[in-house]
């Protein structure tokens, strides 16, 4: 198995740039980070199943087929925006951002922040939004998500980091009362 793993690792390292180009050609409007996520996910998945690599006749074709499958999964999960009426599905309930002693001004500020947050969440990629909502609103741990979603822990951490940076950028001019 070590020979198969070594062979697979060499192929994946050598072909990484070509894999990224392949993904970019298939998904025209995709960020560089999402391309890297897809390639990293496929690489991780193949390396995790290195025992299969020894049985595969054409390892490069197998890797491209895995990339194509991941691209299809990505397309199925892409959502451009999050509708306000979908907020409850994503853990944003009436109690979200509620203050201890509400005043009319704080109610307006809370509603404005809620609308801006939903708008900002809608501008994230589907993968980044899912990780941010799962960790920040639903309170799930990264380890739990990695197991549930069969995603590498590092991938989830980088998505959350990018999501946080993007949200901070989009919400930076919000002045709470």
C-alpha positions, 0 to 999 in steps of 0.5 A, a space after each residue: 500500500 505504501 507504493 500505491 500511496 507514494 505513486 498517488 501522491 506523486 501524481 496528485 502533486 505533479 498534476 495539481 495545476 492541471 487539476 485546477 485548470 480543469 476545474 476552472 474550465 468546468 466552472 466558469 464563475 468560481 473563485 480561486 479559493 473554491 477551485 483550491 477547495 475542490 482540488 484539495 477535497 479530491 486529493 484528500 479523498 483519493 489519498 485517504 483511499 490509497 488502497 484503491 489506487 493500486 487497483 486502478 489501471 489509469 490513475 490519472 483518469 481516475 483522478 479526473 473522474 473524481 474531480 468531475 464528480 466533485 464539480 457536479 456536487 459543487 454545482 448542486 450545492 451552489 446558491 447565489 443568495 439566501 432569501 430572508 424567508 429561508 432564515 429560520 432554516 439556517 438557524 436565524 430565529 426570532 430570538 437571534 440578536 435579541 438584547 436583554 433590555 430592548 428599546 425601539 432604537 435597539 430593535 431597529 438596530 437589531 433588525 438592520 443588523 439581521 438584514 445586513 447579516 443575512 445579505 452578507 451571508 448570502 454573498 458567501 459561497 455555499 460552502 463558506 456559508 454552511 460552515 459559518 452557520 453550522 459553527 456560529 449559529 448551530 454551535 457545532 464543532 469543526 471535528 463534528 462537521 468534518 465527520 458529518 460532512 466527510 470533509 478535511 478539518 483544514 478545509 473547514 477551518 479555511 472556509 470558516 476563516 474566509 467566511 469570517 474575513 468576508 463578513 467582517 469586510 461586508 459589515 465593517 461600516 455597521 455601527 451598533 448603538 
